[in-house]
Amino acid sequence: MIQNARVSEWKRAAWASRLLLLALLSPAAAAAQDAGAAPTAPRLTDGTVNLGGDGFWDLPYIRNMAIPRSDGEEIEIPFQPWARALYDYHQSNNVKYDPEGFCLPPGGPRAFATPYPAQFIQQEEPNRIIVIFEGGAHVWREIFMDGRPHPEGDALNPTYFGHSVGRWEGDTLVIETVGFNEKTWIDFAGHPHTDQLRTVERITREDLLTLRYEATFDDPGAYTRPWTTSWEIEFVPGGELQEYICQENNKYLLDLTDDFGQPFFGTTPPSN
């Protein structure tokens, strides 16, 4: 894992050198630097906003989707009674059964709330977008951009990240995802979901350094109506992903006990 202090130092140095280079190559970038503003979002040759580039997105740690980083005010979550009871249970035991703590994938929008770097790769052929996450069990997402529909019936195989199709609405990437399994939590706080979950994500690169991320959760199995959260993500110019393997030497599982104090995995008593 890239530590926060290292990321900040890297970000300052990389951004200073990048601004100098941009200023030498681009009058617009130089003007933006003089005005104290970040340069505009880069674009591909066809005019589409480039969500990638030389660097990575420094994903924030959003522990509770009800308290988004965009404004800090708590969202009223429209729980169904059983979902509220399960959420309260997770809170009461300090979320110790979080599947991501077992090195399972975060699933869905939570991947953008897990504090490791990520990169976007936009492909013309095949027409799709790949998102690579350094953390969260070292996973990736595939977003189909060719207009295909979601599979239906038995063809929709429930997975951690579901089946995602995307489209552009102006400069905003809109991603609709269905087909989630029930092996993940919506967030670290323990908001549950069912396999009826459908998400709509809206991703906008507001400038070179800023990505606005918004997610709407529509799960009639757990909530009485859809609800939305959002936050901003910063870009680290020149940053590179590193290898991180969550499954290696996960000592947390060795000490994990159930509600009766018994080992959660295996029969070995927890260490003192």
Backbone as CSV, one residue per row, in Angstrom:
resi,resn,N_x,N_y,N_z,CA_x,CA_y,CA_z,C_x,C_y,C_z
1,MET,0.834,-1.201,0.000,0.000,0.000,0.000,0.862,1.242,0.000
2,ILE,0.507,2.245,-0.788,1.207,3.512,-0.784,0.675,4.330,0.378
3,GLN,1.520,4.676,1.332,1.081,5.402,2.509,0.651,6.815,2.145
4,ASN,-0.262,7.395,2.944,-0.802,8.720,2.646,0.277,9.786,2.571
5,ALA,1.257,9.724,3.498,2.320,10.727,3.496,3.127,10.653,2.214
6,ARG,3.376,9.412,1.771,4.132,9.238,0.534,3.352,9.754,-0.653
7,VAL,2.060,9.463,-0.679,1.217,9.944,-1.770,1.226,11.462,-1.818
8,SER,1.094,12.115,-0.660,1.062,13.575,-0.626,2.370,14.163,-1.130
9,GLU,3.498,13.583,-0.674,4.796,14.087,-1.127,4.969,13.877,-2.618
10,TRP,4.577,12.702,-3.071,4.662,12.375,-4.492,3.784,13.315,-5.300
11,LYS,2.591,13.570,-4.791,1.650,14.410,-5.497,2.191,15.829,-5.668
12,ARG,2.758,16.376,-4.592,3.279,17.746,-4.673,4.414,17.845,-5.684
13,ALA,5.354,16.887,-5.606,6.495,16.933,-6.514,6.074,16.700,-7.959
14,ALA,5.232,15.695,-8.164,4.802,15.365,-9.527,3.990,16.495,-10.135
15,TRP,3.102,17.085,-9.319,2.255,18.154,-9.845,3.061,19.404,-10.162
16,ALA,4.076,19.717,-9.355,4.909,20.878,-9.626,5.665,20.712,-10.931
17,SER,6.238,19.506,-11.141,6.969,19.276,-12.382,6.027,19.226,-13.585
18,ARG,4.839,18.668,-13.393,3.891,18.600,-14.492,3.393,19.987,-14.889
19,LEU,3.138,20.827,-13.913,2.703,22.188,-14.226,3.782,22.945,-14.997
20,LEU,5.053,22.731,-14.609,6.138,23.395,-15.316,6.177,22.930,-16.765
21,LEU,6.036,21.612,-16.984,6.049,21.083,-18.342,4.862,21.596,-19.139
22,LEU,3.679,21.599,-18.519,2.494,22.088,-19.212,2.634,23.557,-19.574
23,ALA,3.233,24.306,-18.669,3.397,25.730,-18.932,4.315,25.963,-20.121
24,LEU,5.338,25.100,-20.273,6.259,25.246,-21.390,5.604,24.861,-22.717
25,LEU,4.672,23.866,-22.647,4.078,23.352,-23.869,2.763,24.010,-24.241
26,SER,2.059,24.554,-23.255,0.704,25.020,-23.502,0.464,26.397,-22.902
27,PRO,0.163,27.409,-23.709,-0.184,28.722,-23.173,-1.397,28.675,-22.264
28,ALA,-2.374,27.808,-22.611,-3.571,27.702,-21.778,-3.223,27.179,-20.394
29,ALA,-2.302,26.187,-20.347,-1.899,25.651,-19.047,-1.148,26.699,-18.252
30,ALA,-0.317,27.486,-18.941,0.405,28.546,-18.243,-0.554,29.572,-17.663
31,ALA,-1.587,29.923,-18.429,-2.579,30.868,-17.930,-3.319,30.297,-16.728
32,ALA,-3.625,28.989,-16.797,-4.302,28.347,-15.672,-3.436,28.366,-14.435
33,GLN,-2.116,28.151,-14.632,-1.203,28.173,-13.495,-1.156,29.553,-12.881
34,ASP,-1.091,30.583,-13.713,-1.062,31.956,-13.210,-2.337,32.280,-12.456
35,ALA,-3.450,31.739,-12.898,-4.731,32.024,-12.254,-4.979,31.135,-11.046
36,GLY,-4.065,30.199,-10.776,-4.222,29.304,-9.647,-5.207,28.183,-9.895
37,ALA,-5.547,27.929,-11.154,-6.520,26.889,-11.486,-5.820,25.711,-12.137
38,ALA,-6.404,24.541,-12.010,-5.865,23.361,-12.668,-6.207,23.392,-14.150
39,PRO,-5.343,22.857,-15.005,-5.656,22.786,-16.437,-6.921,21.966,-16.679
40,THR,-7.526,22.177,-17.827,-8.770,21.481,-18.161,-8.514,19.988,-18.360
41,ALA,-9.586,19.228,-18.343,-9.481,17.784,-18.508,-8.922,17.443,-19.886
42,PRO,-8.043,16.453,-19.975,-7.514,16.048,-21.284,-8.578,15.309,-22.084
43,ARG,-8.370,15.231,-23.382,-9.328,14.557,-24.265,-8.600,13.627,-25.221
44,LEU,-9.330,12.607,-25.658,-8.807,11.697,-26.658,-8.936,12.332,-28.030
45,THR,-8.422,11.681,-29.054,-8.419,12.262,-30.395,-9.826,12.474,-30.941
46,ASP,-10.801,11.683,-30.461,-12.173,11.860,-30.939,-12.945,12.898,-30.128
47,GLY,-12.288,13.560,-29.183,-12.931,14.589,-28.381,-13.490,14.103,-27.061
48,THR,-13.501,12.786,-26.847,-14.007,12.233,-25.589,-13.067,12.576,-24.442
49,VAL,-13.626,12.878,-23.292,-12.805,13.152,-22.116,-11.955,11.929,-21.795
50,ASN,-10.684,12.156,-21.554,-9.767,11.085,-21.177,-9.765,10.969,-19.658
51,LEU,-10.287,9.855,-19.139,-10.320,9.633,-17.699,-9.001,9.088,-17.171
52,GLY,-8.079,8.767,-18.074,-6.792,8.214,-17.671,-5.672,9.222,-17.817
53,GLY,-4.555,8.750,-18.376,-3.391,9.608,-18.515,-2.244,9.114,-17.659
54,ASP,-1.164,9.885,-17.649,0.049,9.522,-16.915,-0.133,9.845,-15.438
55,GLY,-0.573,8.867,-14.672,-0.806,9.075,-13.249,-1.880,8.140,-12.742
56,PHE,-2.358,8.386,-11.517,-3.449,7.588,-10.980,-4.403,8.458,-10.188
57,TRP,-5.588,7.923,-9.924,-6.584,8.587,-9.091,-6.413,8.114,-7.654
58,ASP,-6.219,9.066,-6.757,-5.967,8.796,-5.347,-7.309,8.632,-4.629
59,LEU,-7.840,7.421,-4.636,-9.173,7.180,-4.096,-9.224,7.486,-2.598
60,PRO,-10.257,8.186,-2.150,-10.378,8.512,-0.726,-10.943,7.341,0.063
61,TYR,-10.870,7.449,1.370,-11.444,6.422,2.249,-12.807,6.910,2.704
62,ILE,-13.856,6.445,2.025,-15.225,6.785,2.397,-15.756,5.624,3.226
63,ARG,-15.739,5.758,4.529,-16.156,4.657,5.403,-17.669,4.469,5.402
64,ASN,-18.390,5.565,5.326,-19.847,5.498,5.426,-20.446,6.271,4.262
65,MET,-21.136,5.586,3.366,-21.725,6.233,2.199,-22.814,7.231,2.582
66,ALA,-23.300,7.153,3.827,-24.305,8.115,4.278,-23.682,9.455,4.632
67,ILE,-22.352,9.501,4.714,-21.662,10.753,5.030,-20.663,11.020,3.913
68,PRO,-21.128,11.516,2.787,-20.243,11.729,1.638,-19.249,12.845,1.893
69,ARG,-18.122,12.764,1.207,-17.097,13.775,1.389,-17.443,15.087,0.683
70,SER,-18.414,15.079,-0.219,-18.719,16.284,-0.990,-19.217,17.429,-0.122
71,ASP,-20.056,17.134,0.882,-20.549,18.227,1.727,-20.509,17.882,3.214
72,GLY,-20.277,16.616,3.554,-20.138,16.233,4.949,-21.435,16.048,5.693
73,GLU,-22.577,16.347,5.067,-23.856,16.167,5.741,-24.355,14.734,5.547
74,GLU,-24.934,14.192,6.617,-25.364,12.804,6.571,-26.633,12.648,5.744
75,ILE,-26.624,11.625,4.896,-27.771,11.305,4.061,-28.732,10.428,4.861
76,GLU,-30.010,10.656,4.695,-31.003,9.788,5.326,-31.152,8.527,4.482
77,ILE,-30.759,7.409,5.040,-30.811,6.148,4.311,-32.198,5.525,4.488
78,PRO,-32.903,5.212,3.399,-34.279,4.680,3.479,-34.301,3.168,3.708
79,PHE,-33.881,2.752,4.888,-33.798,1.325,5.208,-35.157,0.641,5.194
80,GLN,-35.184,-0.611,4.756,-36.239,-1.518,5.157,-35.878,-2.027,6.554
81,PRO,-36.853,-2.461,7.356,-36.562,-2.833,8.750,-35.438,-3.850,8.906
82,TRP,-35.416,-4.903,8.096,-34.375,-5.922,8.260,-33.003,-5.356,7.934
83,ALA,-32.931,-4.470,6.925,-31.649,-3.880,6.545,-31.138,-2.954,7.640
84,ARG,-32.051,-2.219,8.281,-31.660,-1.363,9.401,-31.125,-2.201,10.561
85,ALA,-31.800,-3.319,10.847,-31.363,-4.184,11.943,-29.982,-4.777,11.658
86,LEU,-29.739,-5.168,10.411,-28.442,-5.738,10.066,-27.355,-4.671,10.124
87,TYR,-27.672,-3.477,9.650,-26.705,-2.371,9.735,-26.359,-2.081,11.194
88,ASP,-27.363,-2.026,12.070,-27.116,-1.775,13.491,-26.257,-2.884,14.097
89,TYR,-26.474,-4.120,13.657,-25.653,-5.232,14.148,-24.195,-5.041,13.742
90,HIS,-23.968,-4.679,12.482,-22.594,-4.441,12.041,-21.942,-3.333,12.863
91,GLN,-22.707,-2.285,13.156,-22.163,-1.194,13.952,-21.843,-1.647,15.379
92,SER,-22.676,-2.515,15.932,-22.502,-2.937,17.321,-21.244,-3.780,17.533
93,ASN,-20.780,-4.471,16.497,-19.574,-5.285,16.657,-18.371,-4.689,15.932
94,ASN,-18.430,-3.360,15.707,-17.320,-2.649,15.060,-16.980,-3.230,13.688
95,VAL,-18.027,-3.640,12.970,-17.949,-4.140,11.587,-16.843,-5.187,11.406
96,LYS,-16.688,-6.058,12.389,-15.573,-7.002,12.325,-15.775,-8.100,11.286
97,TYR,-16.994,-8.259,10.767,-17.226,-9.281,9.739,-17.260,-8.688,8.324
98,ASP,-16.663,-7.540,8.160,-16.608,-6.898,6.849,-15.940,-7.827,5.842
99,PRO,-16.626,-8.202,4.752,-16.015,-9.106,3.773,-14.708,-8.579,3.186
100,GLU,-14.570,-7.268,3.065,-13.326,-6.739,2.516,-12.161,-7.014,3.465
101,GLY,-12.451,-7.124,4.772,-11.420,-7.501,5.725,-10.950,-8.933,5.539
102,PHE,-11.766,-9.754,4.841,-11.385,-11.126,4.521,-10.636,-11.182,3.182
103,CYS,-10.347,-10.038,2.608,-9.680,-9.901,1.312,-10.586,-10.255,0.143
104,LEU,-11.901,-10.221,0.356,-12.828,-10.353,-0.759,-12.955,-9.003,-1.463
105,PRO,-13.323,-8.978,-2.741,-13.420,-7.715,-3.468,-14.443,-6.776,-2.832
106,PRO,-14.216,-5.474,-2.901,-15.165,-4.520,-2.325,-16.503,-4.517,-3.046
107,GLY,-16.510,-4.676,-4.348,-17.766,-4.745,-5.097,-18.405,-3.399,-5.324
108,GLY,-18.868,-3.177,-6.554,-19.638,-1.977,-6.876,-18.919,-0.676,-6.539
109,PRO,-19.695,0.357,-6.196,-19.107,1.672,-5.921,-18.108,1.687,-4.767
110,ARG,-18.153,0.700,-3.889,-17.217,0.716,-2.767,-15.761,0.693,-3.234
111,ALA,-15.515,0.154,-4.407,-14.145,0.132,-4.920,-13.591,1.546,-5.051
112,PHE,-14.461,2.520,-5.356,-14.017,3.912,-5.471,-13.934,4.597,-4.110
113,ALA,-14.265,3.876,-3.045,-14.179,4.410,-1.689,-13.150,3.670,-0.861
114,THR,-12.356,2.821,-1.506,-11.287,2.077,-0.838,-9.971,2.786,-1.145
115,PRO,-9.212,3.207,-0.118,-8.143,4.190,-0.309,-6.845,3.652,-0.901
116,TYR,-6.932,3.195,-2.131,-5.771,2.802,-2.908,-5.885,3.461,-4.284
117,PRO,-4.782,3.579,-5.020,-4.853,4.202,-6.342,-5.648,3.379,-7.346
118,ALA,-6.131,4.060,-8.396,-6.856,3.403,-9.481,-6.549,4.114,-10.793
119,GLN,-6.672,3.393,-11.885,-6.450,3.949,-13.222,-7.580,3.531,-14.157
120,PHE,-7.885,4.416,-15.124,-8.850,4.130,-16.184,-8.098,3.847,-17.481
121,ILE,-8.540,2.841,-18.205,-8.017,2.551,-19.530,-9.195,2.534,-20.495
122,GLN,-9.199,3.458,-21.454,-10.287,3.564,-22.431,-9.847,2.944,-23.754
123,GLN,-10.614,1.984,-24.234,-10.277,1.267,-25.452,-11.314,1.534,-26.537
124,GLU,-10.824,1.750,-27.746,-11.723,1.928,-28.883,-12.174,0.590,-29.448
125,GLU,-11.297,-0.406,-29.439,-11.620,-1.724,-29.977,-11.012,-2.807,-29.094
126,PRO,-11.813,-3.549,-28.347,-13.269,-3.402,-28.228,-13.632,-2.138,-27.467
127,ASN,-14.847,-1.662,-27.707,-15.288,-0.399,-27.112,-15.668,-0.641,-25.652
128,ARG,-14.727,-0.370,-24.771,-14.947,-0.610,-23.353,-13.989,0.243,-22.532
129,ILE,-14.268,0.311,-21.240,-13.407,1.004,-20.287,-13.032,0.012,-19.198
130,ILE,-11.746,-0.078,-18.892,-11.248,-0.936,-17.830,-10.796,-0.034,-16.684
131,VAL,-11.226,-0.362,-15.470,-10.761,0.342,-14.281,-9.940,-0.636,-13.460
132,ILE,-8.691,-0.268,-13.181,-7.782,-1.130,-12.430,-7.607,-0.538,-11.042
133,PHE,-7.827,-1.359,-10.018,-7.701,-0.927,-8.630,-6.485,-1.608,-8.005
134,GLU,-5.607,-0.805,-7.402,-4.450,-1.393,-6.730,-4.873,-2.198,-5.510
135,GLY,-5.849,-1.697,-4.779,-6.293,-2.355,-3.555,-7.545,-3.159,-3.778
136,GLY,-8.223,-3.476,-2.653,-9.461,-4.240,-2.739,-9.261,-5.585,-3.385
137,ALA,-8.204,-6.305,-2.985,-7.862,-7.627,-3.521,-7.285,-7.540,-4.940
138,HIS,-6.786,-6.368,-5.325,-6.092,-6.200,-6.606,-7.015,-6.597,-7.755
139,VAL,-8.076,-5.824,-7.957,-9.140,-6.203,-8.870,-9.307,-5.174,-9.994
140,TRP,-10.202,-5.487,-10.910,-10.500,-4.595,-12.023,-11.985,-4.677,-12.354
141,ARG,-12.439,-3.668,-13.120,-13.812,-3.651,-13.628,-13.786,-3.474,-15.132
142,GLU,-14.768,-4.087,-15.799,-14.929,-3.950,-17.236,-16.284,-3.296,-17.499
143,ILE,-16.264,-2.166,-18.223,-17.476,-1.411,-18.524,-17.665,-1.432,-20.049
144,PHE,-18.733,-2.050,-20.500,-18.986,-2.164,-21.940,-19.613,-0.866,-22.451
145,MET,-19.021,-0.320,-23.517,-19.454,0.969,-24.063,-20.038,0.821,-25.460
146,ASP,-20.368,-0.407,-25.869,-20.807,-0.647,-27.246,-22.321,-0.713,-27.392
147,GLY,-23.058,-0.318,-26.365,-24.510,-0.278,-26.467,-25.216,-1.584,-26.176
148,ARG,-24.497,-2.604,-25.763,-25.122,-3.900,-25.475,-26.040,-3.801,-24.257
149,PRO,-27.071,-4.629,-24.180,-27.932,-4.653,-22.991,-27.319,-5.545,-21.916
150,HIS,-27.889,-5.479,-20.727,-27.497,-6.422,-19.684,-28.015,-7.818,-20.033
151,PRO,-27.302,-8.868,-19.680,-27.854,-10.220,-19.822,-29.094,-10.367,-18.944
152,GLU,-29.938,-11.277,-19.307,-31.159,-11.510,-18.545,-31.269,-12.966,-18.140
153,GLY,-32.067,-13.218,-17.110,-32.306,-14.587,-16.660,-31.037,-15.259,-16.182
154,ASP,-30.883,-16.530,-16.533,-29.720,-17.291,-16.096,-28.425,-16.769,-16.698
155,ALA,-28.506,-15.994,-17.780,-27.307,-15.454,-18.407,-26.659,-14.361,-17.561
156,LEU,-27.430,-13.776,-16.634,-26.883,-12.751,-15.748,-26.313,-13.443,-14.516
157,ASN,-25.050,-13.763,-14.581,-24.387,-14.485,-13.496,-23.982,-13.503,-12.396
158,PRO,-24.546,-13.615,-11.183,-24.211,-12.656,-10.117,-22.727,-12.708,-9.763
159,THR,-22.104,-11.537,-9.696,-20.683,-11.428,-9.387,-20.456,-10.287,-8.408
160,TYR,-19.214,-10.125,-7.955,-18.888,-9.068,-7.003,-19.100,-7.680,-7.604
161,PHE,-18.726,-7.499,-8.868,-18.843,-6.193,-9.507,-20.042,-6.075,-10.434
162,GLY,-20.746,-7.177,-10.660,-21.910,-7.113,-11.509,-21.557,-6.921,-12.978
163,HIS,-22.582,-6.652,-13.783,-22.416,-6.435,-15.226,-22.656,-4.961,-15.500
164,SER,-21.637,-4.280,-16.059,-21.689,-2.827,-16.230,-21.727,-2.438,-17.701
165,VAL,-22.661,-1.548,-18.045,-22.697,-0.928,-19.369,-22.638,0.576,-19.174
166,GLY,-21.945,1.241,-20.078,-21.755,2.677,-19.914,-22.109,3.462,-21.164
167,ARG,-22.273,4.745,-20.973,-22.535,5.665,-22.078,-22.060,7.051,-21.645
168,TRP,-21.853,7.919,-22.611,-21.475,9.294,-22.323,-22.700,10.194,-22.412
169,GLU,-22.898,10.992,-21.404,-23.876,12.079,-21.439,-23.081,13.367,-21.356
170,GLY,-22.780,13.938,-22.530,-21.858,15.064,-22.562,-20.484,14.583,-22.136
171,ASP,-19.913,15.209,-21.120,-18.605,14.820,-20.613,-18.695,13.934,-19.377
172,THR,-19.874,13.421,-19.086,-20.064,12.561,-17.917,-20.242,11.118,-18.343
173,LEU,-19.438,10.236,-17.767,-19.586,8.807,-17.996,-20.671,8.276,-17.059
174,VAL,-21.705,7.658,-17.631,-22.800,7.090,-16.848,-22.708,5.573,-16.953
175,ILE,-22.629,4.913,-15.799,-22.461,3.465,-15.756,-23.652,2.856,-15.022
176,GLU,-24.347,1.933,-15.673,-25.441,1.206,-15.041,-24.989,-0.233,-14.817
177,THR,-25.169,-0.714,-13.585,-24.680,-2.045,-13.227,-25.770,-2.845,-12.532
178,VAL,-25.911,-4.094,-12.936,-26.836,-5.047,-12.303,-26.075,-6.365,-12.120
179,GLY,-26.737,-7.325,-11.487,-26.128,-8.646,-11.373,-25.105,-8.770,-10.264
180,PHE,-25.334,-8.078,-9.149,-24.431,-8.210,-8.002,-24.780,-9.467,-7.201
181,ASN,-23.752,-10.116,-6.669,-24.033,-11.151,-5.678,-24.234,-10.479,-4.315
182,GLU,-24.496,-11.255,-3.283,-24.775,-10.696,-1.962,-23.616,-10.895,-0.995
183,LYS,-22.400,-11.001,-1.540,-21.225,-11.285,-0.721,-20.457,-10.039,-0.309
184,THR,-20.988,-8.864,-0.612,-20.289,-7.627,-0.279,-21.178,-6.707,0.555
185,TRP,-20.551,-5.731,1.174,-21.263,-4.626,1.812,-21.157,-3.406,0.910
186,ILE,-22.118,-2.510,1.022,-22.057,-1.272,0.249,-20.865,-0.425,0.686
187,ASP,-20.547,-0.453,1.982,-19.444,0.354,2.497,-18.887,-0.281,3.762
188,PHE,-17.832,0.325,4.298,-17.201,-0.165,5.522,-18.150,-0.106,6.707
189,ALA,-19.082,0.840,6.705,-20.013,0.994,7.820,-20.979,-0.181,7.930
190,GLY,-21.149,-0.950,6.861,-21.984,-2.138,6.920,-23.364,-1.996,6.334
191,HIS,-23.592,-1.023,5.432,-24.878,-0.962,4.745,-25.017,-2.199,3.853
192,PRO,-26.088,-2.977,4.041,-26.242,-4.214,3.269,-26.893,-3.964,1.907
193,HIS,-26.929,-4.995,1.105,-27.686,-4.950,-0.150,-28.081,-6.368,-0.510
194,THR,-28.986,-6.488,-1.471,-29.408,-7.793,-1.974,-28.982,-7.929,-3.428
195,ASP,-29.328,-9.075,-4.029,-28.988,-9.271,-5.441,-29.920,-8.501,-6.374
196,GLN,-30.868,-7.743,-5.796,-31.705,-6.862,-6.606,-31.059,-5.497,-6.835
197,LEU,-29.895,-5.294,-6.247,-29.229,-3.996,-6.342,-28.930,-3.606,-7.790
198,ARG,-29.264,-2.377,-8.107,-28.886,-1.756,-9.372,-28.217,-0.431,-9.038
199,THR,-27.056,-0.177,-9.596,-26.370,1.090,-9.341,-26.248,1.904,-10.620
200,VAL,-26.273,3.218,-10.447,-25.985,4.156,-11.529,-24.867,5.060,-11.032
201,GLU,-23.720,5.006,-11.710,-22.572,5.839,-11.353,-22.398,6.919,-12.408
202,ARG,-22.076,8.110,-11.955,-21.825,9.240,-12.853,-20.438,9.780,-12.535
203,ILE,-19.559,9.746,-13.548,-18.159,10.112,-13.354,-17.818,11.252,-14.290
204,THR,-17.366,12.359,-13.713,-17.052,13.555,-14.492,-15.654,14.045,-14.131
205,ARG,-14.783,14.163,-15.131,-13.466,14.751,-14.896,-13.598,16.261,-15.049
206,GLU,-13.695,16.938,-13.913,-13.973,18.366,-13.936,-12.785,19.176,-14.433
207,ASP,-11.575,18.714,-14.154,-10.361,19.320,-14.687,-9.275,18.260,-14.632
208,LEU,-8.042,18.625,-14.919,-6.969,17.637,-14.970,-6.818,16.882,-13.663
209,LEU,-7.073,17.546,-12.539,-6.779,16.982,-11.238,-7.996,16.485,-10.460
210,THR,-9.202,16.681,-10.989,-10.393,16.434,-10.177,-11.394,15.549,-10.908
211,LEU,-11.810,14.494,-10.216,-12.848,13.604,-10.718,-14.016,13.666,-9.746
212,ARG,-15.203,13.957,-10.250,-16.393,13.935,-9.406,-17.091,12.604,-9.602
213,TYR,-17.336,11.931,-8.494,-17.929,10.600,-8.529,-19.260,10.617,-7.788
214,GLU,-20.297,10.065,-8.421,-21.626,9.999,-7.825,-22.189,8.601,-8.041
215,ALA,-22.798,8.045,-6.998,-23.386,6.703,-7.103,-24.796,6.717,-6.539
216,THR,-25.721,6.126,-7.280,-27.097,5.945,-6.823,-27.350,4.458,-6.626
217,PHE,-27.886,4.107,-5.453,-28.179,2.724,-5.103,-29.695,2.511,-5.167
218,ASP,-30.112,1.579,-5.998,-31.528,1.248,-6.137,-31.676,-0.243,-5.834
219,ASP,-32.092,-0.544,-4.610,-32.200,-1.930,-4.176,-33.524,-2.126,-3.446
220,PRO,-34.587,-2.510,-4.159,-35.895,-2.688,-3.515,-35.925,-3.833,-2.513
221,GLY,-34.879,-4.653,-2.488,-34.812,-5.715,-1.512,-34.348,-5.250,-0.140
222,ALA,-33.690,-4.086,-0.076,-33.133,-3.604,1.195,-33.555,-2.187,1.557
223,TYR,-33.985,-1.394,0.565,-34.296,0.015,0.815,-35.646,0.369,0.185
224,THR,-36.283,1.359,0.742,-37.626,1.713,0.291,-37.618,2.615,-0.932
225,ARG,-36.476,3.200,-1.235,-36.343,4.056,-2.416,-34.855,4.182,-2.745
226,PRO,-34.522,4.627,-3.961,-33.109,4.840,-4.296,-32.497,5.961,-3.456
227,TRP,-31.178,5.904,-3.259,-30.462,6.974,-2.562,-29.094,7.178,-3.209
228,THR,-28.585,8.395,-3.067,-27.401,8.820,-3.823,-26.360,9.422,-2.899
229,THR,-25.105,9.163,-3.211,-23.986,9.758,-2.500,-22.938,10.195,-3.522
230,SER,-21.995,11.046,-3.118,-20.992,11.539,-4.064,-19.768,12.066,-3.327
231,TRP,-18.646,12.124,-4.047,-17.420,12.722,-3.512,-16.488,13.049,-4.669
232,GLU,-15.381,13.703,-4.345,-14.381,14.050,-5.345,-13.123,13.219,-5.142
233,ILE,-12.418,12.970,-6.248,-11.195,12.158,-6.243,-10.086,12.979,-6.897
234,GLU,-8.902,12.970,-6.303,-7.783,13.752,-6.809,-6.857,12.898,-7.672
235,PHE,-6.270,13.554,-8.676,-5.342,12.897,-9.591,-3.908,13.127,-9.129
236,VAL,-3.074,12.094,-9.242,-1.658,12.193,-8.923,-0.863,12.043,-10.220
237,PRO,-0.437,13.143,-10.847,0.310,13.047,-12.100,1.600,12.245,-11.908
238,GLY,1.889,11.370,-12.851,3.106,10.579,-12.796,3.043,9.391,-11.862
239,GLY,1.962,9.234,-11.117,1.861,8.125,-10.172,1.694,6.784,-10.872
240,GLU,2.216,5.739,-10.276,2.129,4.395,-10.834,1.500,3.450,-9.814
241,LEU,0.718,2.495,-10.309,0.168,1.473,-9.431,1.274,0.532,-8.983
242,GLN,1.135,0.038,-7.754,2.072,-0.957,-7.256,1.325,-2.251,-6.966
243,GLU,2.075,-3.337,-6.849,1.441,-4.614,-6.537,1.081,-4.671,-5.059
244,TYR,-0.175,-5.008,-4.799,-0.646,-5.173,-3.428,-1.522,-6.410,-3.391
245,ILE,-1.144,-7.384,-2.590,-1.883,-8.640,-2.509,-2.469,-8.753,-1.112
246,CYS,-3.749,-8.489,-0.983,-4.422,-8.508,0.315,-4.389,-9.894,0.939
247,GLN,-4.463,-10.931,0.108,-4.593,-12.293,0.618,-3.324,-12.794,1.290
248,GLU,-2.212,-12.114,1.090,-0.943,-12.589,1.622,-0.787,-12.205,3.099
249,ASN,-0.677,-13.203,3.967,-0.390,-12.992,5.380,-1.439,-12.114,6.055
250,ASN,-2.715,-12.427,5.832,-3.804,-11.667,6.451,-4.001,-12.151,7.886
251,LYS,-3.279,-11.540,8.823,-3.295,-11.981,10.219,-4.600,-11.644,10.931
252,TYR,-5.375,-10.726,10.367,-6.650,-10.369,10.995,-7.540,-11.591,11.172
253,LEU,-7.523,-12.476,10.197,-8.393,-13.639,10.237,-8.002,-14.622,11.341
254,LEU,-6.727,-14.615,11.750,-6.271,-15.544,12.774,-6.881,-15.228,14.135
255,ASP,-7.164,-13.956,14.386,-7.698,-13.538,15.679,-9.202,-13.297,15.659
256,LEU,-9.834,-13.507,14.520,-11.258,-13.207,14.403,-12.094,-14.245,15.140
257,THR,-12.998,-13.777,15.991,-13.899,-14.672,16.716,-15.339,-14.328,16.394
258,ASP,-16.248,-15.304,16.642,-17.657,-15.065,16.406,-18.306,-14.425,17.631
259,ASP,-19.617,-14.307,17.621,-20.314,-13.647,18.726,-20.230,-14.425,20.041
260,PHE,-19.781,-15.673,19.985,-19.658,-16.493,21.187,-18.205,-16.645,21.625
261,GLY,-17.320,-15.871,20.976,-15.915,-15.907,21.345,-15.128,-17.050,20.758
262,GLN,-15.724,-17.808,19.831,-15.047,-18.935,19.202,-14.364,-18.487,17.906
263,PRO,-13.273,-19.171,17.515,-12.585,-18.807,16.276,-13.539,-18.811,15.087
264,PHE,-13.507,-17.757,14.290,-14.397,-17.654,13.140,-13.969,-18.613,12.040
265,PHE,-12.660,-18.795,11.884,-12.120,-19.721,10.892,-11.325,-20.801,11.617
266,GLY,-11.568,-22.043,11.304,-10.790,-23.121,11.874,-11.055,-23.347,13.347
267,THR,-10.134,-24.074,13.972,-10.310,-24.433,15.384,-9.202,-23.908,16.266
268,THR,-8.250,-23.192,15.702,-7.144,-22.678,16.507,-7.610,-21.516,17.353
269,PRO,-7.387,-21.534,18.674,-7.801,-20.413,19.523,-7.100,-19.140,19.102
270,PRO,-7.750,-17.995,19.269,-7.121,-16.728,18.909,-5.908,-16.457,19.772
271,SER,-4.927,-15.743,19.210,-3.717,-15.421,19.957,-3.994,-14.327,20.963
272,ASN,-3.193,-14.294,22.031,-3.349,-13.276,23.085,-2.533,-12.045,22.755
